[in-house]
Amino acid sequence: MRCLVALLFVAAGLAACDVSDIPRDPRRITMAVSRDITSLDPAATFLLANQLAMNLAYEKLVVAEVADGRPTGRMLGQLAERWETSADGLSWTFFLRAGHRFDDGSEVTAEAVKFSFERTLKLKAPPSQFLFFLRSVEAVAPHEVRFTLRTPVPFFLEVLAVPTASIVNPKVLAKANGADIGSRWLSTQTAGSGPYRVSRFEKGQRVTLTPNPHATRQPAYFTEVNFMTVKDDATRVIQLAKGAIDIVDPVSGASDAWVAARPGVDVVTGPSPTVAFLHMNNERPLFRDVRVRRAVSLAIDRELIGKAIYQGRASLLHGVLPAGVPGHDAQLPKPVHDPEAARALLREAGVAPGTPVKFTVVGDGSGVSPLALAISAQLEAVGLKVVIERISTAARTKIMKGDFDITTQSINLDFPDPSIVFNFVYNSATIGGANFPRYRNASVDKLIGQADRTLDREARAALYQQAQRIVLDEMPTIVLFQLDWQRAIGSDIQGVNYDFSQPTFYNFESMRRVGVRVTVQ
């Protein structure tokens, strides 16, 4: 009720950011974004807000096939008609489809692919980190390009499907300012072969895209796509209800019930790329005992936390990998909540009631998160004495150094591959860095190493499934849940092809508006 009252009060002061004056052309679609779009150069940024327009203006060699909101594990050619891989996995050759053209009419060629990747490496901005394994790119023929890698990368195709791997028209060199390789010009313009191109860039306000007349994939319906910067949550949802905005993504839990009750608006829930963990320091005497680690897992009521804190927008996992990620095993049981069994394990391990546990919570806010408070209460209910220690984000190195008992962490799957989770959480080589629980197991390390050298997708998934069973038995850390993602969208918008690994990217070129939307003025 308080959220609704707050929304109504905010509504009275929206004149300065009211976007309802946009003409109601049915072929114009508008999405609200909460952050400024600062650059449109694929080689300069991988901030999500910046990539929204990129994803429509550029094409990539490959894209992931998606069904029911999750990747199927198959990669489809976009600019590439087919590809070949050497036996050692160090050479990948792509054969381009003929007829794909940039927005100036020039053809997409192997030289353009070579230029795009070399440009990203030369710019040395954050996206170049995605290509650390790339040794060279060679244009073998006008429509044949070969990548040579420093080491085999089984998820190379997945990397080629992110906006960082967008193919840019080499003619941007004519727009170069000094040694910036055209980056200043590309920060507000696009030079791709996607279905749209940027026609208007108003810093801090709006980015407008219109059809690329030379694109192979022409928009089926929408002739204008707008990304509007609207930073206030309440403002976004009120403008959505008024019909001035078509999509709010994501929609916050504080306002989803209010939005869902508005006529002409649908609130849609799907999986997100975020998996939440409760890490235990396996080097601390208390947590060296697997019985204690299992007891902590049994003490956590994940379903209650999901309902109370995340309004039901949290899903329990079979194992440690979400569905849609290779190695996911639906045969594994979901975690259970059993405080009596937790107490019994703690007694068996000789843990006295009131044993202190330091819960290190990272954050720059004014208070402790509800998640940390809920976990603390549940651990105290089985006999542990939890002391919460708050540290700033800048002090997170304290955790990397192992100066904690337990802590939480959320890991984002930037692309749906198990190596992200396993190398961040379970690989002993990353202790002191990403491996917060400081977990060591030679068998798991060996399986991760084998999987990361195996190109066969089924064989690789099987290796990760073996590793998954070991870590579930040893319980070095606790998978809490996969968070869900919510978007609010006008009920007249149809044809959204949702992908949980890229939740805010929309297939506007194949979406359409159907019927007349009911709005609240």
C-alpha positions in Angstrom: 0.0 0.0 0.0 2.9 2.4 0.8 4.4 1.7 -2.6 1.1 2.7 -4.3 0.8 5.9 -2.2 4.4 6.8 -3.1 3.8 6.3 -6.7 0.7 8.5 -6.6 2.6 11.3 -4.9 5.4 11.1 -7.4 2.9 11.3 -10.2 2.1 14.9 -9.2 5.6 16.1 -10.0 6.4 14.5 -13.3 6.0 17.5 -15.7 9.7 17.8 -16.2 10.2 14.2 -17.3 6.9 13.5 -18.9 7.4 11.8 -22.2 3.7 11.6 -23.1 4.1 14.2 -25.8 5.6 11.6 -28.1 3.1 11.2 -31.0 1.3 7.9 -30.8 2.5 6.4 -34.1 1.7 2.6 -33.7 4.9 1.8 -35.6 7.0 3.7 -33.1 8.1 1.8 -30.0 9.7 3.3 -26.8 11.6 1.5 -24.1 12.6 3.3 -20.9 16.2 2.8 -19.6 17.4 3.7 -16.1 20.9 4.7 -17.0 22.4 7.2 -19.5 23.5 5.8 -22.8 27.1 7.1 -23.0 28.6 5.3 -26.0 27.4 3.2 -29.0 30.9 2.0 -29.9 31.0 -1.9 -29.5 34.8 -1.7 -28.9 34.6 0.9 -26.2 32.0 -0.3 -23.8 30.1 -3.3 -22.5 27.7 -1.5 -20.2 24.2 -2.9 -20.7 22.5 0.4 -21.4 25.0 1.1 -24.2 24.5 -2.2 -25.8 20.8 -2.0 -26.3 21.1 0.1 -29.5 24.2 -1.8 -30.6 22.3 -5.1 -30.6 19.9 -3.7 -33.2 22.4 -1.7 -35.4 25.1 -4.4 -35.8 25.3 -8.0 -36.8 27.6 -10.6 -35.5 29.0 -13.8 -37.0 26.7 -16.0 -34.9 23.8 -15.8 -32.5 22.5 -18.2 -29.9 19.3 -20.1 -30.6 16.7 -19.4 -27.9 13.5 -21.3 -27.0 11.2 -20.6 -24.1 13.5 -17.9 -22.7 16.6 -20.0 -22.6 19.4 -20.8 -25.0 19.1 -24.3 -26.5 22.9 -24.8 -26.7 22.9 -24.4 -30.5 24.6 -21.5 -32.2 23.1 -20.1 -35.5 24.9 -18.2 -38.2 24.0 -14.6 -38.7 26.7 -13.2 -40.9 28.3 -16.6 -41.0 26.8 -19.2 -43.3 29.0 -22.0 -41.8 32.2 -22.5 -39.9 35.0 -25.0 -39.5 37.3 -25.8 -36.5 40.7 -27.4 -36.5 41.2 -30.5 -34.5 43.2 -28.7 -31.9 40.6 -25.9 -31.5 43.2 -23.2 -32.3 41.8 -22.3 -35.8 38.3 -21.2 -36.6 37.3 -20.4 -40.2 34.0 -18.7 -41.0 32.4 -18.5 -44.4 30.3 -15.3 -44.7 26.9 -15.1 -46.3 26.9 -12.9 -49.4 24.7 -9.8 -49.6 24.9 -8.5 -46.1 25.4 -4.7 -46.3 26.3 -1.9 -44.0 24.0 1.1 -43.7 26.0 3.0 -46.4 25.4 0.1 -48.9 28.9 -1.4 -48.8 29.2 -5.1 -48.4 30.1 -7.0 -45.2 33.4 -8.8 -46.1 36.1 -10.8 -44.3 38.2 -7.6 -44.2 35.4 -5.9 -42.3 35.4 -8.8 -39.8 39.2 -8.6 -39.5 39.0 -4.8 -39.0 36.4 -5.0 -36.3 38.3 -7.5 -34.1 41.6 -5.8 -34.6 40.1 -2.5 -33.8 38.7 -3.8 -30.5 42.2 -5.1 -29.5 43.9 -1.8 -30.5 41.4 0.4 -28.6 42.3 -1.5 -25.4 39.0 -0.6 -23.8 37.2 -3.1 -21.5 35.6 -5.1 -24.3 39.2 -6.2 -25.4 39.2 -8.4 -22.3 36.7 -10.7 -24.0 39.4 -11.4 -26.7 42.4 -12.2 -24.5 42.8 -15.5 -26.2 42.8 -14.1 -29.8 46.2 -14.3 -31.6 45.2 -13.1 -35.1 42.4 -12.6 -37.6 43.1 -13.2 -41.3 40.9 -12.4 -44.3 41.5 -15.6 -46.4 39.1 -14.6 -49.1 36.4 -11.9 -49.6 33.9 -14.0 -47.7 36.3 -16.3 -45.7 37.9 -15.2 -42.4 40.1 -17.2 -40.1 40.7 -16.7 -36.3 43.8 -18.1 -34.7 43.6 -18.5 -30.9 46.4 -18.7 -28.3 44.6 -21.5 -26.5 41.5 -23.6 -27.3 38.3 -21.9 -26.1 35.3 -24.1 -26.2 32.9 -21.2 -25.7 34.4 -19.2 -28.5 31.1 -19.1 -30.4 29.3 -17.8 -27.4 31.8 -14.9 -27.2 31.2 -14.1 -30.8 27.5 -13.7 -30.0 27.9 -10.8 -27.6 27.7 -7.1 -28.7 31.4 -6.8 -28.2 31.8 -9.0 -31.3 29.7 -6.7 -33.5 31.0 -6.2 -37.1 31.8 -2.5 -37.8 32.1 -0.8 -41.2 35.9 -0.1 -41.8 34.9 3.2 -43.4 34.6 4.6 -39.8 38.4 5.2 -40.2 37.4 8.3 -42.2 35.8 9.6 -39.0 38.9 9.0 -36.8 40.0 11.8 -34.5 43.7 11.3 -34.0 44.3 7.7 -32.8 40.8 7.0 -31.6 40.0 4.7 -34.5 36.7 6.4 -35.0 35.6 5.9 -31.4 34.5 9.4 -30.8 32.2 9.4 -33.9 30.9 5.9 -33.0 30.0 7.0 -29.5 26.9 8.7 -31.0 26.6 7.0 -34.4 26.4 3.5 -35.7 28.0 1.8 -38.7 26.6 -1.7 -38.9 24.6 -4.1 -41.0 21.8 -4.7 -38.5 18.1 -4.0 -39.2 18.3 -0.5 -37.6 20.7 2.4 -37.5 20.9 5.3 -35.1 19.3 8.4 -36.5 19.2 10.6 -33.4 21.3 10.7 -30.2 20.4 13.1 -27.4 22.9 12.6 -24.6 21.1 11.7 -21.3 17.7 11.8 -23.0 17.0 9.6 -26.0 18.5 7.4 -28.7 16.4 6.8 -31.8 16.8 4.1 -34.4 15.2 3.8 -37.8 15.5 1.1 -40.4 18.8 0.4 -42.2 17.7 0.5 -45.8 20.4 -1.9 -46.9 19.9 -4.5 -44.2 19.1 -8.1 -45.0 16.9 -8.3 -42.0 14.4 -5.6 -42.5 12.0 -4.6 -39.6 8.7 -6.4 -40.0 6.7 -3.7 -38.3 8.4 -1.1 -36.1 10.0 1.7 -38.2 11.3 3.6 -35.1 12.8 2.4 -31.9 13.4 4.8 -29.0 15.4 4.3 -25.9 14.4 7.0 -23.4 16.5 7.7 -20.3 14.1 7.8 -17.4 16.0 7.2 -14.2 13.2 7.2 -11.6 11.4 3.9 -11.1 8.0 5.5 -10.4 8.2 7.8 -13.4 8.9 4.8 -15.7 5.9 2.8 -14.6 3.5 5.7 -14.6 4.5 6.7 -18.1 4.1 3.1 -19.1 0.5 3.1 -17.7 -0.2 6.3 -19.6 0.9 4.7 -22.9 3.9 7.1 -23.4 6.3 4.2 -22.9 5.9 0.6 -24.2 8.5 -1.3 -22.2 10.0 -0.9 -18.8 12.8 -3.5 -18.3 13.5 -4.4 -15.6 10.5 -3.4 -13.5 11.4 -3.2 -9.8 9.7 -5.4 -7.1 8.6 -2.2 -5.4 6.2 -1.3 -8.2 5.4 -4.6 -10.0 2.0 -5.1 -8.2 0.9 -1.6 -9.1 2.0 -2.0 -12.7 0.4 -5.4 -13.1 -3.0 -3.9 -12.0 -2.9 -1.3 -14.8 -5.1 -2.0 -17.8 -3.2 -2.6 -21.0 0.1 -3.6 -19.3 1.5 -7.1 -18.8 4.2 -7.9 -16.2 6.2 -10.8 -17.5 8.6 -12.9 -15.4 11.5 -15.0 -16.7 14.8 -16.3 -15.6 17.7 -13.9 -15.2 21.5 -14.4 -15.7 22.1 -13.9 -12.0 22.8 -16.8 -9.6 23.2 -15.9 -5.9 25.6 -17.8 -3.6 26.3 -17.9 0.1 30.0 -18.5 0.4 31.7 -20.2 3.4 35.4 -19.8 3.9 36.7 -23.4 3.6 40.0 -22.4 5.2 38.4 -21.4 8.5 38.4 -24.3 11.1 34.6 -24.2 11.5 34.0 -24.7 7.8 36.6 -27.3 7.1 34.1 -29.9 8.3 31.7 -30.8 5.5 29.0 -31.6 8.1 29.0 -27.9 9.1 28.8 -26.8 5.5 25.9 -29.1 4.8 24.2 -27.9 8.0 24.4 -24.3 6.8 22.7 -25.4 3.5 19.9 -27.2 5.4 19.4 -24.2 7.6 18.6 -21.8 4.7 15.0 -21.6 3.7 15.5 -20.5 0.1 11.8 -20.7 -0.8 10.8 -18.4 2.1 13.5 -15.9 1.2 12.4 -16.0 -2.4 8.8 -15.2 -1.5 9.4 -12.7 1.3 12.3 -10.7 -0.2 12.1 -11.3 -3.9 8.3 -11.5 -4.1 8.6 -15.0 -5.6 11.1 -13.9 -8.2 13.8 -16.5 -7.3 14.0 -20.0 -8.5 15.7 -23.0 -6.8 18.3 -24.8 -9.0 18.9 -28.4 -9.7 22.6 -28.4 -8.9 24.7 -25.2 -9.5 23.9 -24.5 -13.2 20.6 -23.0 -14.5 18.6 -24.6 -17.3 19.9 -23.4 -20.6 23.6 -23.7 -19.5 25.5 -26.7 -20.7 26.0 -29.2 -17.9 22.7 -28.4 -16.3 21.3 -31.6 -14.8 17.6 -31.7 -14.1 18.0 -35.1 -12.4 19.8 -33.5 -9.4 17.6 -32.7 -6.5 16.7 -29.2 -5.5 18.0 -28.1 -2.1 15.8 -28.7 1.0 15.2 -26.7 4.2 15.5 -29.0 7.3 16.6 -27.1 10.4 16.3 -30.2 12.6 18.8 -32.1 10.3 21.0 -29.0 10.4 21.1 -29.0 14.2 21.9 -32.7 14.3 24.8 -32.2 11.9 26.2 -29.4 14.0 26.0 -31.5 17.1 27.7 -34.4 15.3 30.5 -32.0 14.2 30.9 -30.8 17.8 29.8 -27.3 17.2 28.6 -25.8 20.4 25.4 -23.6 20.5 26.3 -20.0 20.2 29.4 -20.6 18.1 30.2 -17.2 16.5 30.1 -16.7 12.7 31.2 -13.4 11.1 28.9 -12.6 8.1 30.8 -10.1 5.9 28.3 -8.0 3.9 29.5 -5.9 1.0 27.6 -2.7 0.1 27.7 1.0 0.1 24.1 1.6 1.2 22.9 2.8 4.6 21.8 -0.6 6.0 22.2 -4.3 5.9 20.4 -6.1 3.0 17.2 -8.0 3.8 18.9 -11.1 2.4 21.7 -10.9 4.9 19.3 -10.4 7.7 17.2 -13.4 6.7 20.2 -15.7 6.3 21.5 -14.5 9.7 18.2 -15.2 11.4 18.0 -18.7 9.9 21.5 -19.6 10.9 20.8 -18.4 14.4 17.7 -20.6 14.5 20.0 -23.7 14.3 22.3 -22.5 17.0 25.0 -20.3 15.4 25.7 -16.8 16.6 25.9 -14.5 13.6 27.8 -11.2 13.7 27.3 -9.0 10.7 30.3 -7.0 9.5 29.6 -4.4 6.8 32.3 -3.3 4.4 32.3 -1.0 1.4 32.5 -2.3 -2.2 36.0 -0.8 -2.3 37.1 -3.0 0.5 36.0 -6.2 -1.2 39.6 -7.3 -1.5 39.2 -8.3 2.2 37.1 -11.2 1.1 39.5 -12.1 -1.7 42.3 -12.4 0.8 40.1 -14.8 2.9 39.4 -12.4 5.8 35.8 -13.6 6.4 33.6 -16.5 7.6 30.6 -16.3 5.3 29.6 -13.8 2.6 27.1 -13.5 -0.3 27.9 -13.0 -4.0 25.9 -12.8 -7.2 27.4 -14.1 -10.4 26.1 -13.0 -13.8 26.3 -15.4 -16.7 27.4 -12.9 -19.4 26.9 -15.8 -21.8 25.4 -19.2 -21.0 28.5 -21.2 -20.3 29.4 -23.3 -17.2 33.0 -22.2 -17.2 31.9 -18.8 -15.7 30.5 -20.4 -12.6 33.1 -23.2 -12.2 36.1 -21.0 -12.7 34.7 -18.2 -10.5 33.7 -20.4 -7.6 35.3 -23.9 -7.7 38.7 -23.6 -9.4 41.6 -23.6 -6.9 43.7 -21.6 -9.4 41.4 -18.5 -8.7 41.8 -18.6 -4.9 42.7 -15.0 -3.9 40.6 -13.7 -6.7 37.2 -15.0 -7.9 37.2 -18.2 -5.8 35.7 -16.6 -2.6 35.1 -19.9 -0.7 38.8 -20.8 -1.2 37.8 -24.3 -2.3 40.4 -26.8 -3.3 39.7 -30.2 -4.9 42.2 -31.7 -7.4 39.5 -33.8 -9.1 37.3 -30.8 -9.7 40.3 -28.8 -11.0 41.1 -31.7 -13.4 37.5 -31.9 -14.6 37.3 -28.1 -15.2 40.6 -28.2 -17.1 39.5 -31.1 -19.2 36.1 -29.4 -19.9 37.8 -26.1 -20.9 40.0 -28.0 -23.4 37.1 -30.1 -24.9 35.4 -28.8 -28.0 32.7 -31.4 -28.2 29.7 -29.8 -26.5 28.1 -33.0 -25.2 31.4 -34.4 -23.8 32.1 -31.0 -22.2 28.7 -30.9 -20.6 29.3 -34.4 -19.2 32.6 -33.3 -17.6 30.9 -30.3 -15.9 28.1 -32.6 -14.7 30.7 -34.8 -13.0 32.3 -31.8 -11.4 28.9 -30.6 -10.3 28.1 -33.8 -8.4 31.4 -33.5 -6.5 30.8 -29.9 -5.4 27.2 -30.7 -4.4 28.5 -33.5 -2.2 31.3 -31.5 -0.6 29.1 -28.3 -0.4 32.0 -25.8 -0.3 29.5 -23.0 -1.0 25.8 -22.7 -1.2 23.8 -22.0 -4.3 20.8 -19.9 -3.0 18.8 -19.4 -6.2 18.6 -18.0 -9.7 16.9 -14.7 -9.6 14.0 -14.0 -12.0 13.7 -11.0 -14.3 10.6 -9.0 -14.7 9.6 -6.6 -17.5 6.5 -4.6 -17.9 5.3 -4.3 -21.5 2.2 -2.9 -23.2 -0.2 -5.8 -23.9 -0.4 -4.8 -27.5 3.3 -5.7 -28.1 3.7 -9.2 -29.5 6.5 -11.5 -30.6 9.1 -10.9 -27.9 11.9 -13.6 -28.1 13.3 -13.5 -24.5 16.8 -14.7 -23.8 17.7 -15.0 -20.1 21.4 -14.4 -20.8 20.7 -11.1 -22.4 17.4 -10.1 -20.7 17.1 -6.5 -21.9 17.9 -7.1 -25.6 14.8 -7.1 -27.7 14.1 -8.5 -31.2 12.4 -5.3 -32.2 12.9 -6.1 -35.9 10.4 -9.1 -35.7 8.1 -7.7 -33.0 4.8 -6.0 -33.8 1.9 -4.1 -32.3 -1.4 -5.9 -32.3 -4.7 -4.2 -31.6 -5.3 -1.0 -29.5 -3.8 -0.6 -26.1 -5.9 0.6 -23.2 -4.1 3.3 -21.2 -4.7 5.3 -18.1 -4.4 9.1 -18.4 
